[in-house]
Amino acid sequence: MLLPLVLVLALTPPTAAVTVPGAEHQQLTRLADLTTPGLLATGHTDQADWAGLTSAALPLPAAVPGIQIDGYFPDTSSTNTNHGWQHDSQFVLRLPDRWNGGLVVTGSPGVREQYANDRAISDWVLSRGYAFAATDKGNTGVQFYRDGRAIEEWNRRFTQLTIAARSVAAQRYGRPPHRTIATGISNGGYLVRWQLENRAHLYDGGVDWEGTLWTVNGPHALTFLPPALRAYPAYLAGSAAAHAEMVAAGFPAGTEFLWDYHYRYYWDLTQRIYREELDPGFDGPLEAGIPFCASGTPVCDADYSYAARRRIAGPALASIALTGKLKRPLMTVHGTYDVLLPISRDSDVYAAMTPGRLHRYYRVEQGTHVDGLVDAYPDRLRPLAPCHRSAFVALEGWLDGVAPPRSATLARPLDVATCPLS
């Protein structure tokens, strides 16, 4: 159980005493509202970080007063330009005045910065009384691969922030968190999985929102994106065989209305920058390949074969690979209409790797990779944010001894602002 609020408040020391262990720089500010409406008014978030990740209908909470700490840990890279710091390994900590005794730690999805989870996760968990911490993962932007072994750093930075945030909470409230929960979207969900496999002693459990799957044997993005990049132009030209190839690659029939957007904005870029991170030698002196190259072009990422390159790329995959050997309870939600990380090539596979006693997996019918697309297709898509919240509440119950609903495929409810897990 979380600590009674009256006890926690009685133990609250002055805010000036709070120091983030290991931080090279920090700025502490008392704010009347730590949620996004207040943060936008005072300039303590960056809306560009979280644009497109939530639907317009996602409810806004009431104001949550408290303190925010912005800062960074020592690092040599400088892709993150927030605050004009030109410094990576930036973090944000939010400590509500009315604390429930818990801490939520997140890492950014994609290659976004530390404020990316503000609307989707921070608002809601703060309204429930949790302290909140988020990291930029140590490098940002589409050239993140220049940082060298960048994805390995993501895992280190998440661990670093968790340790620091637990100390900060103890300083602020007079005792350490009674409960620490890891959560995140996409690449942030991958970090949750990795932490619960490898640094489980720091957490009580986690909620994984469509986490990225990396394994040495595959499947992963470098196995399912090249076939899509090869087949999609022919599909556009009317080839039934190309359509079959798209479906075989993991992009299900019924999601065709999403393919063009993902081809233009996600598939090509994602393939090239992650391939550059994990197999930079494929294209020789080029950096992240040739955008939208036609199959047959020399060193074209549409023709990339992980099977042929495994001897070279495999060791890099091994350093970040997931094993499924969870040591703390994990809840996963993933949409069946995800056409960036197709569910059959990602969470279906990860669920088969994990111990059922520690994992609940909810396949969300008509959920896609980013909830912002729900606004464009309200009749064909549903948001995952309500399912993330339902899974989070179920995890709270699980940690208190109440078993969550069994893993299931969740049919679209009449009200998509809700997400019953059973």
N, C-alpha and C positions, 0 to 999 in steps of 0.2 A: 504494500500500500504506500502511496505517496504521503509525505509529511503533512500534518494538519497545518493549515495556513497560518493560524495564530501563532504556532510555535516558530515557524520559519520567520515571520515578520519580527518576532521578538528578538531574534538572533542577528538581525541585519546590521552590519557595521557601516561606517561612513563610506560613501562611494570613492572618496579620494584615496582610500587605502588599496584600491584594486590595481594590480599589476599583472600583465599577461606574461607568464614565464617564457623566456626565450625570445620574446619579441624584440626586434631591432627598433621599432617605432610603434607608438600607440597614441590614439587620441580618444579621450573619454568625454562624452557629452550626455548631460541629462536632458531627456526629451519628454514632452507631454504625451506623445503618441509614437510607439515603436512600429506600428503597422504602416502599410504603404501609403495611405492617404496623408498621414502625418509626416512620413519620411519624405514624400515628394514635396511637401510644403517647406520643409527645412533643408532639403538637399542632402539627405542622409541615405539615399538609395540612387540607383541608376536604372531608370525604366527601360533603357535599351537592353540591359542585362536580361530582363524577364519578359520582354515583348514576345508575344506569340505562344507562350507556354501555357496560358490559361484561356478559358472562354470568357466572354464578356459577362456572362451570367453568374460567374463564381461570386458568392456572397462576400461582402466586406464585413470584417468584425468591428466591434466598438473599439474606441481608443484604448491602448494599453500603455500606461506611463512606465518609465524606467530609464535605464542608461544603455547607451550604445558605445561600444569600443571598436574603432576602426584602426587597423594597423597592418604591419607585415613582419614576417620572420626574415632572418638573413637569407639572401639568395643572390645569385649572380646574373639572373636573366631579368628582362625589363619589358615584357610584352604587355603587362597590365598598366594601363594609363589612368586608372581611377585616381582621383584627387590630385592629378598631376605628378604623382610620385614616380612614375616610370620604374616600377619595382614589382616583381612577382612575389608569390607567396603572401598575397594580401588576404586578410580575414576580416570578418565582422562578427562581433559578439553582441547579443541583446539580452539584457537582464531585467525582467519585469519586476516592478515593485511587489506585486502579488505573485509570489512564486509557489508552485505546487511541489517543489522538491525534485523535479526532473530536468534533464538536459537533452536536447535534440541536436545532433551534429549532422551536417550535410556537406556534400561537395557539389560543385556546379555541373549541370548537364552539358553535353557537347563540349565546346571549347570556350564557354562563357566565363564570366567573372563572378566574384563572390556574392553579388546581389541577385543572381539568377533565380534563386529559390524564394525570394521575398514574397511574391504574390501567391505562389502555389503552396508553399509550406510554412514560411516564417509567420505570416499573418495568423494562420489558424492555430499553430502550436503555441504562439504567444498568447492568443485569446484563451487557451486552456491552461495557462500558467507556467508553461515550460520556459526555461532559458534556451536560447538558440545560438548556434555557432555555424558559420559557413566559411569554406575556403575556396580560393580560386584554383586550387590543386597544384599550384607552383608554376604554371605556364598557361597562356591563353591565346586565343586567336587561331586562324587557319594555318599559321606557320609555327605552331607549337612544337613540331618535330625538331626545330632548330635547337631546342634546349638540350637534346641528347638524352635518351632513355627517359623520355618525358612521362610515359604512363607509369613507369616504376615510381617516379617522383610523386605522381598523384596519390599513390597509396601511402607513401611516407608522410606527405603533407596532411592527409586526413588523420593519420595516427597522431602526428604532432599537435594538430589543433585539438583533438579530443583530450589529450593529456593536459594541454594548457587550459582548455575550457573548464575541465573538471576542477582545476586549481582555482581559476577565477571565480567559479560559483561558490567554492568553499570560502574564499576571501569575502565575497559579497554577502553571503547569507549565513556565514558562521559554521557551516558544515558542508561536506561534499554532497553531490547529487545522490539521492536515493536510487535514482533510475537514470540510465543513459541509453538513448535509442539512436541508432544510425538510420538515416533515410536519405533517399535521393532518386533523381530521375535519370534514366538513360545511362550515360557514363557515371553519374552519381549513384545510380543503382548498382552498377558494377562495383563501385567502391564499397558499398554496403556488403555485398556478397564477399568481397575479398577480406574485409575487416572481420566479418563473422567467421571466416575460415582461418584467418591468420593472426588476428589480434583480438580474439573473442573476449579475453579477460577484461577489456576496457568497456564492454557493452553488456546490456541485459537482453537486447534483441534488436531487430531491424525491420524496416519496411522498404522493400525494393520495388520501385516503380519502373518497370520495363528495363531492367538493367542490361547492359551490353555483355554478351558472352564472348570470352576469349579462352580458347583451349588449343593445345598443341595439335590435336587431331582434327579440329574443326567440328561442326561448322562455325564460321565466324564471318565478319564482314568481307574478308578477303577471299572467301569461297563463294558467297552468294551474290555479291555486287557485280563482279565481272560478267557472269552470265546475263544479268539484267542489262548491263551496259551494252553488251553485244546484241541482245535480242530486241531491245526496245525500239531502235530506229526501224527495224524490219516490221515490228508490230505496227508502228505508226503507218507504214506503207501498206498495211492490210494483210500481212502474212499470218495465216492461221498457225503455221508451224512455230513462228516466233512467239505467238501468244502462248502456245503450249510450253515453250521453253521458259517463258516468264513464270508461269504457274509452277513448273518443275523446279525453278530456282527458289521458290518459297513465297512468291507474291500471288496470293489466292485470287481466283476468279471472283468477281464482285467488287474488287478494289481498283478496277481499271480507272475510275474517275480520279484517283489519287496519283496515278503513275506519272503523268506529265509534270506535275509540280515537283515530285520527288526526283525525277530525272534531272530537271533543270537546277534544283536548289540543293539536293542532298546526295544522290547516288554518286555522281561523278566526283564531286569534291571530297566526299567521305572516303571513297576508294583511294583517291590519289594521296591524300594527306596521311591516312593511317598506313597505307602501304609504304610511304616515305619514312614513317616512323619505324616500321617493323622490317622493311626490306628496302633500304635506300639504294642498294646497288642495282636493282632491277632496271632502272632507266639511266644508269651511268652518271654522267655529269649533270643531267637534268635535275631540277628540284621539283618533286611532286608531279612529274609527268607532263602530259600534254592534255589540256582541258578538252573534253568532248571529242577525243580523237576517234576516228572510224576504225573498226576492227580491221586488222591487216596492216595498219600503220606501225612501223617499227617502235618497239618499247611502248606500245599502247596499253594503258591499264585495262581496257576492255578485254584484252587477251591475257591478262595476268592469270597464271595458274599457280595456286598455292601448292598443289601437289608436286609440281615440277620444281618449285622453289623452296620446298619444305626444309631441305638440308641447310639452306641459308637463313630462311625466315624463322624456322622452328625454334632455335635457341632464344630469339627475342620474344616469341610467344611464350616460351616456357617461363620466362622471368615474370610474366604478368598473369599467367594462366589461372583459371579457376579449377577447382577439383571437386566441388560439391560437398566437401567434408566440413559441413557446418558444425559449429560448437555452441551456438545460441539460436533461439527461435527466430525464424525469418518468415515474413509474409511477402508474397510477390503478387503484383497485379500487372497484367499485360493485355493490350488490346488485340483482338483477332484481326483487325484491319490495320495493324501496324505494317507499313510498307517501307520503313527504314531498317528496322530490326524485325524481320518477319517472325511471328511467334513460333512457327514450326521449326525455325532454325535457331531459336534463342531460348526463350523461357521454357518451352516444351522440353528441350534438350536438358536445360539446367535442372528442371524438376526431376527428371529421370536420374540425375546424378546425386541427388541429395537424400538424406535420411528422412523418411516421411514423418517421423516423430518430431522433427524440428522444423518442418517446412509446411506451410500452407500456400497453395498456388491458385489464384483466381484469374481465369481467362475471361476477359471482358468483351462480350460480343459487341462489335461495331466501335470499339475503342481504337484510336489511332495514336501515332507517336507524339504529336503535339496537340493539346486541347484547343489551341487557337483555330485549328481547321474546323472545329465543330461549328463555329459561327458561320462559316461558308457553306457547310453541308449539314444543317441541323436535323434533317430528316434521315440522313444516312450514317451519321456519326453520333457518338455520345462521349461526354468528357470522362476522363479517368480520375480527375481530382476527387470526386465523391467516393470512388472506390478506394483510392489511397487513404482517405479519411476513415472509411469504414474498416479497412484493414488495420489502420493505426489503432483505432478504438478496440478492435478485436485483439490486437497484440497486447494492449494494456490489460485486458481481461485475462489473456493467457499468462502474462507475468504474475497476475494475482491468483492464478490457479483455476481459471475458467477456460476450458478447452475451446478454441475457436471453431467455427464451422469447417467442415471438411473441404478440401480442395474441390473446385467446381468450375464449370463454365457458366458465367452469369448472363442470363438472357437480358435483353434491353427492358428496363422497367417502364411503366407508363410515365413516370416522372424521372427524367434523367438527372435531376439534381440530387437524387438518392441513389444508393447502390447497396441493396441487400445482399449479403454474402451467402445467404441460403434461401 
